[in-house]
Amino acid sequence: MLRGFAAIRDDPLAFLEQAQGRYGDLVAFPVPGTPALLVNDPADVRRVLQTNARTWTKNTIQYAALARVTGPGLLAVADERWLTRRRIAQPAFHHHRLEAVGESIRAAARRVTTAWAALPVGGTVLDVDALAMEMTLDIVGRTLFDQDLGHSTDALVRATDEAAELVVAQGRSVVPLPSWAPTPVNRRMRRAVAELDRVCRDVVAERRARGVQEEHRDLLSLLLAAGLPDDAVRDELVTMVLAGHETVASALTWTLMLLAEHPDAQDRLRQEVKQAADLGVAGLRSGLPWTRAVVDESLRLFPPGWVVSRRTAGPDVLGGHEVPAGTVAIVSPWLLHRREDAWPGAAEFRPERFLGDVATTARPDYVPFGLGPRLCIGRDYALVELVLILAELLGGHEVRLPEGWRRPPIDAFVTLRPRGGLSLRVAPVPGPAAATPT
C-alpha cells in the first residue's frame, strides 16, 4: 500500500482497475485501522447501496472531507438529517417541475448558440469544458434559485473548482492532517470556502429582499419557507452548485467529446432533433430516443461520480465473507460500468445499448446517479437538462476533433474532469441549418 498511495495520488482510476483486475470483485486493502474493501460485484453493490442501506452509512472520510465544502448538505450528511432536508427539497425536483424548467434550460443553450452565430464557416476551437461549466451554472441559478447568477459565475466556478480539488488532494494524502493545521492546502481551502460563503450570503440576501415567493417552488424558496437557518440554506446552495452543476457539466463535456469522436452518432442525433415534433419534457425519451441513449452511454463510460463510499454501522456479509462493523466499502461506477459480462465491448461507445425498453434505474451495474435511498435527488432533472442542451447545441452546429487530437488525461476529482480543459472545433452545420423544436 505504500506504493499504492502513490498510485492513488497519480491515477486513482488506473489503481482501481489494476486492483480489481488482479484480485477480483472483492478486494481488501491492507490499511491500518478500519478495514477497507473495494466492492465490485453487482449483488454486493446492491446490498451496500440499497437493500441494507440503513446499515451502510455515509460516515466516511470521503464525505467528511466533502462536508468541509458543502457542510451537512444532502450530498455529504451522514446522519438522519438528510431525510428531513430531502423532503424539503423534493418538490423542487418533482416531475411536474420539469416542464417548467425546460424552457430555462433551452434558453441557456440558446444564449450559447446565439453567440455561435458569429462563428466562421470552418468553425473555431473552443474549450467545451469551460463552456459546460458556465452553462450549467446559469441553469442551476435560474431553475433552482430563480436567480441570474451571471454576476457571480466566475467566483462560484473558481471557488467550487478549487475547493473540490483540495478535498481530493487531502483525501489522497498518506497522512491526512486535521483541518485546523496551518498547511498551505488548509489555508487555500479556507479561502475557497469563504468565497463560497460570501456568494451564497449574497444570493440569500437578494431573495430575502425580494420576499420568499413560495409559489415558485424553486429550491431556494422551499428552503427559506421551511424556516431553515441561513447556515443550513448555505449548505444546500453549495451542495447544489457542486452536485447540480459540476456533475452535469462533466457529463456534458465528455458527451460532446464522444460525439466529436463518433460523427455518425452525432449526425444521427442531429437528424433526430431535426425530425422531431414539438417536444414536451415528458416526451423526451419517446421523442428523442437516440439523444437520450447517447446521454446514457456517455454516463456509463464517464460517470461524473466515479467513486462512492459507505461505512457499515454493524457486521454484515459481502461476497460470502463476514465483515465487521466499521468496514468501509468503496464502490466505483467507473469499474462497474466496464464489466464485460454486463456490457459487451465495454470500452466502446455504443448508444444503441440503451435503445428500446432498457431499464437504467435499478441495475446495480449501472449507477451514474447512485442506487437506493440515497439515489441522486436530481437524476431526472439532470437527464432532461443534458438531452435538451444537446438538442439545442447540435441542432445547427457540430463538434469536430481539432487537428492533432488526443484525448486529454482524466483528473478524477470530485467529478471526472479533462486535465487542462477539452478543446473541440465548433462549426455551423454545412448546408441548411437543422431546425431545433421549440
GILIN-V956205 format. One line per field, one symbol per residue. ss: DSSP state (H for helix, E for strand, C for the rest). psi: psi as a letter, one per 30 degrees, with the letter a starting at -180 (. if undefined). A space follows every 10 residues. Layout:
ss: ???
psi: ???
This chain:
ss: CHHHHHHHHH HHHHHHHHHH HHHCCEEEEC CCCCCEEEEC CHHHHHHHHH HCCCCEECCC HHHHHHHHHH CCCCCCCCCC HHHHHHHHHH HHHCHHHHHH HHHHHHHHHH HHHHHHCCCC CCCEEEEHHH HHHHHHHHHH HHHHCCCCCH HHHHHHHHHH HHHHHHHHHH HCCCCCCCCC CCCHHHHHHH HHHHHHHHHH HHHHHHHHHH CCCHHHCCHH HHHHHCCCCH HHHHHHHHHH HHHHHHHHHH HHHHHHHHHH HCHHHHHHHH HHHHHCCCCC HHHHHHHCHH HHHHHHHHHH HCCCCCCEEE EECCCEEECC EEECCCCEEE ECHHHHCCCC CCCCCCCCCC HHHHCCCCCC CCCCCCCCCC CHHHCCCCHH HHHHHHHHHH HHHCCCEEEE CCCCCCCCCE EECCCEEECC CCEEEEEECC CCCCCCCC
psi: feeeeeeeee ieeeeeeeee eefafjkkki llbkkkkkjg keeeeeeefd fhffejlgil eefeeeffef ahaeefkfaf feeeeeeefe ffgleffeee feeeeeeeee eefeeffgkl eflkkljfee eeeeeeeeee eeeffhljge fgeeeeeeee eeeeeeeeee fgkeikllff khleeeeeee eeeeeeeeee eeeeeeeeef kjifffglee eeeeffgkle eeeeeeeeee eeefeeeeee eeeeeeeeee fifeeeeeee eeeefkakkl efgeeeeiee eeeeeeeefe eikeifklll kkfllakkgg kkklkfkkkj kjeeeefgjf feikhffkji ffeglaijkf fgkfgjhfga lafgkkfgee eeeeeeeeee eeegegllkl klkgkkkllk jibelkkkkg ajklkklkkk akkkkkk.
